[in-house]
Amino acid sequence: MKPALLLALAIVAEVLATAALRASDGFSRLIPSVVVVLGYAAAFALMAQILKSFPLGLTYAVWSGVGTALTAIVGWLYFRDAFNGMAVAGIALIILGVVVLNISGTAKH
Protein backbone atom coordinates (compact mmCIF):
# COMPACT_ATOMS: atom_id res chain seq x y z
CA MET A 1 0.00 0.00 0.00
CA LYS A 2 1.26 3.50 -0.81
CA PRO A 3 2.76 5.43 2.14
CA ALA A 4 0.58 8.48 1.41
CA LEU A 5 -2.56 6.35 1.73
CA LEU A 6 -1.21 4.81 4.92
CA LEU A 7 -0.61 8.32 6.26
CA ALA A 8 -4.20 9.30 5.48
CA LEU A 9 -5.43 6.18 7.29
CA ALA A 10 -3.17 6.93 10.27
CA ILE A 11 -4.60 10.45 10.47
CA VAL A 12 -8.18 9.16 10.33
CA ALA A 13 -7.42 6.56 13.02
CA GLU A 14 -5.86 9.22 15.27
CA VAL A 15 -8.76 11.65 14.80
CA LEU A 16 -11.31 8.91 15.53
CA ALA A 17 -9.37 7.87 18.63
CA THR A 18 -9.18 11.45 19.86
CA ALA A 19 -12.90 12.01 19.32
CA ALA A 20 -13.60 8.74 21.13
CA LEU A 21 -11.38 9.93 23.99
CA ARG A 22 -13.71 12.87 24.45
CA ALA A 23 -16.75 10.59 24.18
CA SER A 24 -15.31 8.08 26.66
CA ASP A 25 -16.07 10.45 29.54
CA GLY A 26 -12.79 9.77 31.31
CA PHE A 27 -12.74 6.11 30.21
CA SER A 28 -16.04 5.49 32.01
CA ARG A 29 -17.82 4.37 28.81
CA LEU A 30 -16.69 1.03 27.37
CA ILE A 31 -17.25 1.37 23.61
CA PRO A 32 -15.57 4.76 23.18
CA SER A 33 -12.73 3.60 25.45
CA VAL A 34 -12.12 0.58 23.23
CA VAL A 35 -12.17 2.83 20.14
CA VAL A 36 -9.53 5.04 21.80
CA VAL A 37 -7.15 2.13 22.37
CA LEU A 38 -7.71 0.54 18.96
CA GLY A 39 -7.56 3.85 17.11
CA TYR A 40 -4.28 4.97 18.65
CA ALA A 41 -2.79 1.48 18.22
CA ALA A 42 -3.75 1.53 14.53
CA ALA A 43 -2.40 5.06 14.07
CA PHE A 44 0.98 4.19 15.58
CA ALA A 45 1.23 0.88 13.72
CA LEU A 46 0.54 2.70 10.46
CA MET A 47 3.04 5.42 11.33
CA ALA A 48 5.72 2.78 11.89
CA GLN A 49 5.15 1.54 8.35
CA ILE A 50 5.01 5.03 6.84
CA LEU A 51 8.36 5.97 8.39
CA LYS A 52 10.03 3.24 6.31
CA SER A 53 9.38 5.45 3.26
CA PHE A 54 8.82 9.03 4.42
CA PRO A 55 11.13 11.29 6.47
CA LEU A 56 10.24 11.69 10.13
CA GLY A 57 9.89 15.48 10.26
CA LEU A 58 7.62 15.76 7.25
CA THR A 59 5.54 12.75 8.26
CA TYR A 60 4.99 14.03 11.77
CA ALA A 61 4.22 17.55 10.55
CA VAL A 62 1.55 16.27 8.17
CA TRP A 63 0.15 13.80 10.70
CA SER A 64 -0.06 16.27 13.55
CA GLY A 65 -1.09 19.27 11.44
CA VAL A 66 -3.87 17.60 9.48
CA GLY A 67 -4.89 15.63 12.56
CA THR A 68 -5.13 18.81 14.62
CA ALA A 69 -7.22 20.55 11.97
CA LEU A 70 -9.58 17.60 11.55
CA THR A 71 -9.87 17.08 15.30
CA ALA A 72 -10.83 20.74 15.76
CA ILE A 73 -13.46 20.42 13.04
CA VAL A 74 -14.86 17.22 14.60
CA GLY A 75 -14.96 18.97 17.98
CA TRP A 76 -16.83 21.88 16.46
CA LEU A 77 -19.31 19.80 14.45
CA TYR A 78 -19.91 16.86 16.78
CA PHE A 79 -19.17 18.15 20.27
CA ARG A 80 -20.21 21.78 19.63
CA ASP A 81 -16.83 23.12 20.78
CA ALA A 82 -16.29 26.84 20.34
CA PHE A 83 -14.92 27.74 16.93
CA ASN A 84 -14.28 31.32 15.85
CA GLY A 85 -12.28 33.28 13.32
CA MET A 86 -9.06 33.00 15.30
CA ALA A 87 -9.45 29.22 15.45
CA VAL A 88 -9.98 29.10 11.69
CA ALA A 89 -6.90 31.30 11.17
CA GLY A 90 -4.83 29.02 13.40
CA ILE A 91 -5.89 25.93 11.51
CA ALA A 92 -5.17 27.68 8.21
CA LEU A 93 -1.66 28.48 9.47
CA ILE A 94 -1.12 24.84 10.45
CA ILE A 95 -2.17 23.69 7.00
CA LEU A 96 -0.01 26.38 5.37
CA GLY A 97 2.96 25.17 7.40
CA VAL A 98 2.43 21.60 6.21
CA VAL A 99 2.19 22.81 2.60
CA VAL A 100 5.42 24.82 2.97
CA LEU A 101 7.20 21.76 4.36
CA ASN A 102 5.98 19.70 1.41
CA ILE A 103 7.18 22.16 -1.21
CA SER A 104 10.46 22.97 0.55
CA GLY A 105 12.06 19.72 -0.53
CA THR A 106 11.98 18.00 2.85
CA ALA A 107 9.66 15.38 1.37
CA LYS A 108 12.67 13.47 -0.03
CA HIS A 109 13.74 10.42 1.94
Contact map, one row per residue, 1 for C-alpha under 8 A:
1110110000000000000000000000000000000000000000000000000000000000000000000000000000000000000000000000000000000
1111110000000000000000000000000000000000000000000000000000000000000000000000000000000000000000000000000000000
1111111000000000000000000000000000000000000000001100110000000000000000000000000000000000000000000000000000000
0111111100000000000000000000000000000000000000000100000000000000000000000000000000000000000000000000000000000
1111111110000000000000000000000000000000000000000000000000000000000000000000000000000000000000000000000000000
1111111111000000000000000000000000000000000001101100000000000000000000000000000000000000000000000000000000000
0011111111100000000000000000000000000000000001100100000000100010000000000000000000000000000000000000000000000
0001111111110000000000000000000000000000000000000000000000000000000000000000000000000000000000000000000000000
0000111111111000000000000000000000000000001001000000000000000000000000000000000000000000000000000000000000000
0000011111111100000000000000000000000000011101100000000000000010000000000000000000000000000000000000000000000
0000001111111110000000000000000000000000001000000000000000000010011000000000000000000000000000000000000000000
0000000111111111000000000000000000000000000000000000000000000000001000000000000000000000000000000000000000000
0000000011111111100000000000000000000011011000000000000000000000000000000000000000000000000000000000000000000
0000000001111111110000000000000000000011001000000000000000000000001000000000000000000000000000000000000000000
0000000000111111111000000000000000000000000000000000000000000000001001100000000000000000000000000000000000000
0000000000011111111100000000000000110010000000000000000000000000000000000000000000000000000000000000000000000
0000000000001111111110000000000000111111000000000000000000000000000000000000000000000000000000000000000000000
0000000000000111111111000000000000010000000000000000000000000000000000100000000000000000000000000000000000000
0000000000000011111111100000000000000000000000000000000000000000000000100110000000000000000000000000000000000
0000000000000001111111110000000110110000000000000000000000000000000000000000000000000000000000000000000000000
0000000000000000111111111110000110010000000000000000000000000000000000000000000000000000000000000000000000000
0000000000000000011111111100000000000000000000000000000000000000000000000000000000000000000000000000000000000
0000000000000000001111111000100100000000000000000000000000000000000000000000000000000000000000000000000000000
0000000000000000000111111111111110000000000000000000000000000000000000000000000000000000000000000000000000000
0000000000000000000011111111100000000000000000000000000000000000000000000000000000000000000000000000000000000
0000000000000000000011011111100000000000000000000000000000000000000000000000000000000000000000000000000000000
0000000000000000000010011111110110000000000000000000000000000000000000000000000000000000000000000000000000000
0000000000000000000000011111110010000000000000000000000000000000000000000000000000000000000000000000000000000
0000000000000000000000111111111110000000000000000000000000000000000000000000000000000000000000000000000000000
0000000000000000000000010011111111000000000000000000000000000000000000000000000000000000000000000000000000000
0000000000000000000000010000111111100000000000000000000000000000000000000000000000000000000000000000000000000
0000000000000000000110110010111111110000000000000000000000000000000000000000000000000000000000000000000000000
0000000000000000000110010011111111111000000000000000000000000000000000000000000000000000000000000000000000000
0000000000000000000000000000011111111100000000000000000000000000000000000000000000000000000000000000000000000
0000000000000001100100000000001111111110000000000000000000000000000000000000000000000000000000000000000000000
0000000000000001110110000000000111111111000000000000000000000000000000000000000000000000000000000000000000000
0000000000000000100000000000000011111111100000000000000000000000000000000000000000000000000000000000000000000
0000000000000000100000000000000001111111110000000000000000000000000000000000000000000000000000000000000000000
0000000000001101100000000000000000111111111000000000000000000000000000000000000000000000000000000000000000000
0000000000001100100000000000000000011111111100000000000000000000000000000000000000000000000000000000000000000
0000000000000000000000000000000000001111111110000000000000000000000000000000000000000000000000000000000000000
0000000001001000000000000000000000000111111111000000000000000000000000000000000000000000000000000000000000000
0000000011101100000000000000000000000011111111100000000000000000000000000000000000000000000000000000000000000
0000000001000000000000000000000000000001111111110000000000000000000000000000000000000000000000000000000000000
0000000000000000000000000000000000000000111111111000000000000000000000000000000000000000000000000000000000000
0000011011000000000000000000000000000000011111111100000000000000000000000000000000000000000000000000000000000
0000011001000000000000000000000000000000001111111110000000000000000000000000000000000000000000000000000000000
0000000000000000000000000000000000000000000111111111000000000000000000000000000000000000000000000000000000000
0010010000000000000000000000000000000000000011111111100000000000000000000000000000000000000000000000000000000
0011011000000000000000000000000000000000000001111111110000100000000000000000000000000000000000000000000000000
0000000000000000000000000000000000000000000000111111111100100000000000000000000000000000000000000000000000000
0000000000000000000000000000000000000000000000011111110000000000000000000000000000000000000000000000000000000
0010000000000000000000000000000000000000000000001111111000000000000000000000000000000000000000000000000000001
0010000000000000000000000000000000000000000000000111111101100000000000000000000000000000000000000000000000111
0000000000000000000000000000000000000000000000000010111111100000000000000000000000000000000000000000000001111
0000000000000000000000000000000000000000000000000010011111110000000000000000000000000000000000000000000000000
0000000000000000000000000000000000000000000000000000001111111000000000000000000000000000000000000000000000000
0000000000000000000000000000000000000000000000000000011111111100000000000000000000000000000000000100110001100
0000001000000000000000000000000000000000000000000110011111111110000000000000000000000000000000000000000000000
0000000000000000000000000000000000000000000000000000000111111111000000000000000000000000000000000000000000000
0000000000000000000000000000000000000000000000000000000011111111100000000000000000000000000000000100000000000
0000000000000000000000000000000000000000000000000000000001111111111000000000000000000000000000000100000000000
0000001001100000000000000000000000000000000000000000000000111111111000000000000000000000000000000000000000000
0000000000000000000000000000000000000000000000000000000000011111111100000000000000000000000000000000000000000
0000000000000000000000000000000000000000000000000000000000001111111110000000000000000000000001100100000000000
0000000000100000000000000000000000000000000000000000000000000111111111000000000000000000000001100000000000000
0000000000110110000000000000000000000000000000000000000000000111111111100000000000000000000000000000000000000
0000000000000000000000000000000000000000000000000000000000000001111111110000000000000000001000000000000000000
0000000000000000000000000000000000000000000000000000000000000000111111111000000000000000001001100000000000000
0000000000000010000000000000000000000000000000000000000000000000011111111100000000000000000000000000000000000
0000000000000010011000000000000000000000000000000000000000000000001111111110000000000000000000000000000000000
0000000000000000000000000000000000000000000000000000000000000000000111111111000000000000000000000000000000000
0000000000000000000000000000000000000000000000000000000000000000000011111111100000000000000000000000000000000
0000000000000000001000000000000000000000000000000000000000000000000001111111111000000000000000000000000000000
0000000000000000001000000000000000000000000000000000000000000000000000111111111110000000000000000000000000000
0000000000000000000000000000000000000000000000000000000000000000000000011111111111100000000000000000000000000
0000000000000000000000000000000000000000000000000000000000000000000000001111111110000000000000000000000000000
0000000000000000000000000000000000000000000000000000000000000000000000000111111100000000000000000000000000000
0000000000000000000000000000000000000000000000000000000000000000000000000111111110000000000000000000000000000
0000000000000000000000000000000000000000000000000000000000000000000000000011111111000000000000000000000000000
0000000000000000000000000000000000000000000000000000000000000000000000000011101111100000000000000000000000000
0000000000000000000000000000000000000000000000000000000000000000000000000001000111110000000000000000000000000
0000000000000000000000000000000000000000000000000000000000000000000000000001000011111011000000000000000000000
0000000000000000000000000000000000000000000000000000000000000000000000000000000001111111000000000000000000000
0000000000000000000000000000000000000000000000000000000000000000000000000000000000111111100000000000000000000
0000000000000000000000000000000000000000000000000000000000000000000000000000000000011111110000000000000000000
0000000000000000000000000000000000000000000000000000000000000000000000000000000000111111111000000000000000000
0000000000000000000000000000000000000000000000000000000000000000000000000000000000111111111100000000000000000
0000000000000000000000000000000000000000000000000000000000000000000000000000000000001111111110000000000000000
0000000000000000000000000000000000000000000000000000000000000000000000000000000000000111111111000000000000000
0000000000000000000000000000000000000000000000000000000000000000000110000000000000000011111111100000000000000
0000000000000000000000000000000000000000000000000000000000000000000000000000000000000001111111110000000000000
0000000000000000000000000000000000000000000000000000000000000000000000000000000000000000111111111000000000000
0000000000000000000000000000000000000000000000000000000000000000110010000000000000000000011111111100000000000
0000000000000000000000000000000000000000000000000000000000000000110010000000000000000000001111111110000000000
0000000000000000000000000000000000000000000000000000000000000000000000000000000000000000000111111111000000000
0000000000000000000000000000000000000000000000000000000000000000000000000000000000000000000011111111100000000
0000000000000000000000000000000000000000000000000000000001001100100000000000000000000000000001111111110000000
0000000000000000000000000000000000000000000000000000000000000000000000000000000000000000000000111111111000000
0000000000000000000000000000000000000000000000000000000000000000000000000000000000000000000000011111111100000
0000000000000000000000000000000000000000000000000000000001000000000000000000000000000000000000001111111111100
0000000000000000000000000000000000000000000000000000000001000000000000000000000000000000000000000111111111100
0000000000000000000000000000000000000000000000000000000000000000000000000000000000000000000000000011111111100
0000000000000000000000000000000000000000000000000000000000000000000000000000000000000000000000000001111111100
0000000000000000000000000000000000000000000000000000000000000000000000000000000000000000000000000000111111110
0000000000000000000000000000000000000000000000000000001001000000000000000000000000000000000000000000111111111
0000000000000000000000000000000000000000000000000000011001000000000000000000000000000000000000000000111111111
0000000000000000000000000000000000000000000000000000011000000000000000000000000000000000000000000000000011111
0000000000000000000000000000000000000000000000000000111000000000000000000000000000000000000000000000000001111
